[in-house]
Amino acid sequence: MLSLMHHLTSQSVYIPCDSPRSPGYHVLFITGNPGCIGYYHTFLSLLADKLSGNAVNVYGQSLANFVEEPGSRSKQVKTLGLQEQIDHVEELLINYVENLPLSMKTDRAAEQPKVILVGHSVGAYIGLELLRRRREREKHTQTKDNFHVCGYIGLWPTVTWIRRSSSGLKLAWMTSIPYLPKIFSSFVKMVAAVIPQKNLLEIVKVVARMPEDSAKVTMEFICSSKGVQQALHMACDEMQEITEDRWDEDLWGSSVGSPCSPRTKLVFYFGNKDHWVADHTRDALIAARAHGEGDHPWKPKMIIDDEGIPHGFCIRHSHIAAIKTARFVEEIIAADKTQIDPE
């Protein structure tokens, strides 16, 4: 059951705007893998704070099976692939909009909620697939959703050729080993079961070089009934599915919106020397798709980080990442209101 009261839990985050105005914009955050929203508590809290003057709600939820749900240990839970996680996030988005109070469902200009998708790592891929599915549904049915996705932000996005990255090359061999996710998951749970929780937390802090808040999320993840198996199963899917650029001009930024929907502004913020995104595949995507001089302003804005922020920004770099993301959100809102691209 979706709660629209302010909360930050291992399952979900909802931070309503503190503006007296009804929010016209809603940020939906999509995690990377592992899909634990707890890693992003600090980042999302800071992001909401930076956007406090813009009447924006911030919502995010863990991907399916990464976090233990009440009573789930007694149930048979199916491990989900990448496409099934996309189904899950699409359902979350639809349920979120449907559960909004009437006062939040209207915006003076369009009389519908405005959604900005923000995805980290594979969450950026999931976000693009949500946009593609939505566009295709509109083309075939000539109907539109009861909300408008006015913007998309991919943070350290793994949207093409993940297996060609340095970490992808190391992980790709797992796809050829039968039952490895289940076997490795069982081994991790067995080890975790014999170590006292306090000692396990200290081990995670040292081995993973994490602060205590992130180490606690990691400990809950590895002690959950399906988390590790789910992460590896999904990672194997990512190696197979995240390959060439699979999206057409309609999604990447055509000069007009679709017959049923206005345009969606796309922003990508890539890491420099990102171990999950090879420089040459990133540069090829930028050369083919990014907005350049003389291009139509609605082509994607693509930026390469120059401040040394790592792929896992949510562990120690939430503050600077929140500042940058808030700036992108504000640019998207301004562009949506004026239909003029931010420079």
C-alpha positions as CSV (number, residue, x, y, z in Angstrom):
1,M,0.0,0.0,0.0
2,L,1.5,3.3,-1.1
3,S,1.8,5.8,1.8
4,L,1.8,9.5,0.8
5,M,3.0,10.6,4.3
6,H,6.5,11.8,4.6
7,H,8.8,8.8,5.2
8,L,12.2,7.2,4.5
9,T,12.2,3.4,4.9
10,S,14.1,0.5,3.5
11,Q,11.1,0.0,1.1
12,S,10.4,3.5,-0.1
13,V,10.9,7.2,0.2
14,Y,8.3,9.9,-0.1
15,I,9.2,13.6,0.6
16,P,6.3,15.9,-0.1
17,C,7.1,19.5,-0.9
18,D,6.7,22.0,1.9
19,S,5.4,24.7,-0.5
20,P,1.9,26.1,0.2
21,R,1.3,25.6,-3.5
22,S,0.0,22.2,-4.7
23,P,2.9,20.3,-6.4
24,G,2.7,20.3,-10.2
25,Y,5.8,18.2,-10.5
26,H,6.8,14.8,-9.1
27,V,10.3,13.3,-9.2
28,L,10.2,9.5,-9.4
29,F,13.6,8.1,-8.6
30,I,14.7,4.7,-9.9
31,T,17.6,2.9,-8.2
32,G,20.6,1.1,-9.6
33,N,21.5,-2.5,-8.8
34,P,21.4,-3.4,-5.9
35,G,17.9,-1.9,-6.0
36,C,17.8,-0.7,-2.3
37,I,16.3,2.7,-1.9
38,G,18.1,3.0,1.5
39,Y,21.4,3.8,-0.2
40,Y,19.7,7.0,-1.5
41,H,18.1,8.3,1.7
42,T,20.6,11.1,2.1
43,F,20.7,12.0,-1.6
44,L,16.9,12.2,-1.9
45,S,16.5,14.2,1.3
46,L,19.1,16.7,0.0
47,L,17.5,16.8,-3.4
48,A,14.1,17.5,-1.9
49,D,15.6,20.2,0.2
50,K,17.3,21.8,-2.8
51,L,14.0,21.8,-4.7
52,S,11.9,23.1,-1.7
53,G,11.0,26.3,-3.5
54,N,9.7,24.6,-6.6
55,A,6.6,22.7,-5.3
56,V,8.1,19.2,-6.2
57,N,7.3,15.9,-4.5
58,V,10.1,13.3,-4.4
59,Y,9.2,9.6,-4.5
60,G,11.3,6.4,-4.9
61,Q,11.0,2.7,-4.0
62,S,13.3,-0.3,-3.9
63,L,13.3,-2.6,-6.9
64,A,11.4,-5.8,-6.3
65,N,13.0,-8.6,-4.1
66,F,16.0,-6.5,-2.9
67,V,14.5,-5.6,0.5
68,E,12.7,-8.0,2.8
69,E,9.0,-7.3,3.0
70,P,7.0,-8.2,6.1
71,G,6.0,-11.9,5.9
72,S,7.9,-12.4,2.7
73,R,10.3,-15.1,4.1
74,S,7.4,-17.5,4.3
75,K,6.5,-17.0,0.6
76,Q,7.9,-18.4,-2.6
77,V,9.2,-15.2,-4.4
78,K,10.2,-15.4,-8.0
79,T,13.5,-13.9,-9.0
80,L,12.9,-11.2,-11.6
81,G,14.8,-10.3,-14.7
82,L,15.4,-6.8,-16.1
83,Q,12.2,-6.6,-18.1
84,E,10.2,-7.7,-15.1
85,Q,11.8,-5.0,-13.0
86,I,10.8,-2.5,-15.7
87,D,7.2,-3.8,-15.4
88,H,7.5,-3.4,-11.6
89,V,8.7,0.3,-11.9
90,E,6.0,1.0,-14.5
91,E,3.4,-0.3,-12.1
92,L,4.9,1.8,-9.3
93,L,4.6,5.0,-11.4
94,I,1.0,4.3,-12.4
95,N,0.0,3.5,-8.8
96,Y,1.8,6.6,-7.5
97,V,-0.2,8.9,-9.8
98,E,-3.5,7.1,-9.2
99,N,-3.0,7.5,-5.4
100,L,-2.3,11.2,-5.5
101,P,-4.8,13.3,-3.7
102,L,-7.1,15.2,-6.0
103,S,-5.4,18.5,-5.1
104,M,-2.1,17.1,-6.4
105,K,-3.5,15.7,-9.6
106,T,-3.9,19.0,-11.4
107,D,-1.5,21.5,-12.8
108,R,-2.8,24.8,-14.0
109,A,-1.3,24.5,-17.5
110,A,-2.1,20.8,-18.3
111,E,-4.5,19.6,-15.7
112,Q,-2.4,16.6,-15.0
113,P,0.7,15.7,-12.9
114,K,4.1,16.3,-14.4
115,V,6.6,13.5,-13.7
116,I,10.4,13.8,-13.9
117,L,12.1,10.4,-14.0
118,V,15.5,10.3,-12.4
119,G,17.4,7.0,-12.8
120,H,20.8,5.9,-11.5
121,S,23.0,3.4,-13.4
122,V,20.6,0.6,-14.6
123,G,17.8,2.8,-13.3
124,A,18.6,5.2,-16.1
125,Y,18.0,2.3,-18.6
126,I,14.8,1.4,-16.9
127,G,13.7,5.1,-17.2
128,L,14.4,5.1,-21.0
129,E,12.5,1.9,-21.4
130,L,9.5,3.4,-19.6
131,L,9.5,6.3,-22.0
132,R,9.8,4.0,-25.0
133,R,6.9,1.8,-23.8
134,R,4.8,4.9,-23.2
135,R,5.5,6.3,-26.7
136,E,4.7,3.0,-28.4
137,R,1.5,2.6,-26.4
138,E,0.4,6.1,-27.5
139,K,1.2,5.4,-31.1
140,H,-0.8,2.2,-31.2
141,T,-3.8,3.3,-29.2
142,Q,-3.9,7.0,-29.8
143,T,-4.5,7.5,-26.1
144,K,-2.3,9.0,-23.4
145,D,-1.7,8.4,-19.7
146,N,-3.2,10.6,-17.1
147,F,0.2,12.2,-16.4
148,H,2.9,13.8,-18.5
149,V,6.6,12.7,-18.2
150,C,8.1,16.1,-18.9
151,G,11.7,15.2,-18.1
152,Y,14.2,12.4,-17.6
153,I,17.6,12.5,-15.9
154,G,20.1,9.7,-16.2
155,L,22.8,9.7,-13.5
156,W,25.9,7.7,-14.3
157,P,23.7,5.9,-16.8
158,T,24.4,2.4,-18.0
159,V,22.3,2.6,-21.2
160,T,24.5,0.9,-23.8
161,W,27.1,-1.9,-23.8
162,I,27.5,-2.4,-20.1
163,R,29.5,-5.6,-20.7
164,R,32.2,-3.5,-22.4
165,S,32.9,-1.6,-19.2
166,S,35.8,-2.7,-16.9
167,S,33.4,-4.1,-14.3
168,G,31.1,-5.5,-17.0
169,L,34.1,-7.4,-18.5
170,K,34.7,-9.0,-15.1
171,L,31.0,-9.8,-14.5
172,A,30.2,-11.1,-18.0
173,W,31.6,-14.5,-17.4
174,M,29.0,-15.1,-14.8
175,T,26.3,-15.3,-17.5
176,S,27.8,-18.6,-18.7
177,I,27.8,-20.4,-15.3
178,P,24.5,-22.1,-14.6
179,Y,22.8,-21.4,-11.2
180,L,25.6,-19.1,-10.1
181,P,23.3,-16.4,-8.6
182,K,21.5,-19.0,-6.5
183,I,24.7,-20.8,-5.4
184,F,26.5,-17.6,-4.5
185,S,23.5,-16.2,-2.7
186,S,23.2,-19.4,-0.6
187,F,26.9,-19.1,0.3
188,V,26.6,-15.4,1.4
189,K,23.5,-16.2,3.5
190,M,25.3,-19.1,5.2
191,V,28.3,-16.9,6.1
192,A,26.1,-14.1,7.3
193,A,24.1,-16.4,9.4
194,V,27.1,-17.5,11.5
195,I,28.5,-14.0,12.2
196,P,26.9,-11.9,14.9
197,Q,25.1,-8.8,13.5
198,K,27.4,-6.3,15.2
199,N,30.5,-8.0,13.9
200,L,28.9,-8.4,10.4
201,L,28.3,-4.6,10.3
202,E,31.9,-3.9,11.1
203,I,33.1,-6.3,8.5
204,V,30.9,-4.7,5.8
205,K,32.2,-1.2,6.8
206,V,35.8,-2.3,6.4
207,V,35.5,-4.6,3.4
208,A,33.1,-2.4,1.4
209,R,34.7,0.8,2.7
210,M,31.3,2.3,3.5
211,P,30.0,4.7,6.2
212,E,27.7,3.1,8.8
213,D,24.4,4.1,7.1
214,S,25.3,2.5,3.8
215,A,26.9,-0.5,5.6
216,K,23.6,-1.1,7.4
217,V,21.7,-1.1,4.1
218,T,24.3,-3.6,2.7
219,M,23.9,-5.8,5.7
220,E,20.1,-5.9,5.4
221,F,20.5,-6.6,1.7
222,I,22.9,-9.6,2.1
223,C,20.8,-11.0,5.0
224,S,17.6,-10.8,3.1
225,S,16.1,-14.0,1.6
226,K,16.4,-13.0,-2.1
227,G,18.5,-9.9,-2.3
228,V,21.9,-11.2,-3.4
229,Q,20.3,-13.8,-5.8
230,Q,18.1,-11.1,-7.2
231,A,21.0,-8.7,-7.8
232,L,23.1,-11.3,-9.6
233,H,20.2,-12.6,-11.6
234,M,19.4,-9.1,-12.8
235,A,23.1,-8.3,-13.4
236,C,23.3,-11.3,-15.7
237,D,20.3,-10.0,-17.6
238,E,21.9,-6.5,-17.9
239,M,25.0,-8.1,-19.5
240,Q,22.7,-9.6,-22.2
241,E,20.2,-6.8,-22.7
242,I,22.1,-3.5,-22.3
243,T,23.9,-3.5,-25.6
244,E,23.4,-1.2,-28.6
245,D,21.4,2.0,-28.7
246,R,17.9,0.6,-29.1
247,W,15.8,3.8,-29.1
248,D,14.6,5.8,-32.1
249,E,14.6,9.5,-33.0
250,D,11.1,9.9,-31.4
251,L,12.5,9.2,-28.0
252,W,15.9,10.8,-28.4
253,G,14.5,14.2,-29.2
254,S,12.5,14.8,-32.4
255,S,11.5,18.3,-33.3
256,V,7.9,17.7,-32.3
257,G,6.1,15.7,-29.7
258,S,4.2,12.6,-30.4
259,P,0.5,12.9,-31.6
260,C,-0.6,12.3,-28.0
261,S,2.2,13.6,-25.9
262,P,4.4,16.7,-25.6
263,R,8.2,16.3,-25.7
264,T,10.3,14.9,-22.9
265,K,13.5,16.7,-22.0
266,L,16.4,14.3,-21.6
267,V,19.5,15.0,-19.5
268,F,22.4,12.5,-19.0
269,Y,25.2,13.0,-16.5
270,F,28.1,10.5,-17.2
271,G,31.0,9.7,-15.0
272,N,34.6,10.1,-16.0
273,K,36.4,6.8,-16.0
274,D,33.2,5.1,-14.8
275,H,33.9,1.4,-14.2
276,W,30.4,0.5,-15.3
277,V,30.4,2.7,-18.5
278,A,33.3,2.4,-21.0
279,D,34.6,5.7,-22.2
280,H,34.4,4.7,-25.8
281,T,30.8,3.5,-25.6
282,R,29.9,6.7,-23.7
283,D,31.6,8.9,-26.3
284,A,30.0,7.1,-29.2
285,L,26.5,7.7,-27.7
286,I,27.3,11.4,-27.1
287,A,28.5,11.8,-30.6
288,A,25.4,10.1,-32.1
289,R,22.7,11.5,-29.8
290,A,23.7,14.6,-27.8
291,H,22.6,18.1,-28.4
292,G,25.2,20.1,-30.3
293,E,25.6,23.5,-31.9
294,G,22.9,24.0,-34.5
295,D,20.9,21.0,-33.3
296,H,17.3,21.1,-32.3
297,P,17.2,22.2,-28.7
298,W,15.2,19.2,-27.6
299,K,18.0,16.7,-28.3
300,P,19.5,15.3,-25.1
301,K,21.8,17.3,-22.9
302,M,24.8,15.0,-22.2
303,I,27.5,16.0,-19.7
304,I,30.7,14.3,-18.5
305,D,31.5,14.8,-14.8
306,D,34.7,16.7,-14.2
307,E,34.7,16.6,-10.4
308,G,35.7,13.0,-9.8
309,I,32.3,11.8,-8.5
310,P,32.3,8.0,-8.6
311,H,29.6,5.8,-10.1
312,G,28.3,4.9,-6.6
313,F,27.8,8.6,-5.7
314,C,25.1,7.8,-3.1
315,I,27.7,6.4,-0.7
316,R,29.9,9.5,0.0
317,H,29.0,12.1,-2.6
318,S,25.2,12.7,-2.1
319,H,25.6,16.4,-1.5
320,I,27.3,17.4,-4.7
321,A,25.1,14.9,-6.7
322,A,21.9,16.4,-5.2
323,I,23.1,19.9,-6.1
324,K,23.7,18.9,-9.7
325,T,20.4,16.9,-10.0
326,A,18.4,19.7,-8.5
327,R,19.8,22.1,-11.1
328,F,18.7,19.7,-13.9
329,V,15.3,19.3,-12.4
330,E,14.9,23.1,-12.3
331,E,16.0,23.4,-15.9
332,I,13.5,20.8,-17.0
333,I,10.7,22.6,-15.1
334,A,11.7,25.9,-16.7
335,A,11.8,24.3,-20.2
336,D,8.5,22.6,-19.6
337,K,6.8,25.8,-18.6
338,T,8.3,27.9,-21.4
339,Q,8.9,25.2,-24.1
340,I,12.4,26.8,-24.5
341,D,15.4,24.6,-24.0
342,P,17.8,25.5,-21.1
343,E,21.3,26.3,-22.2
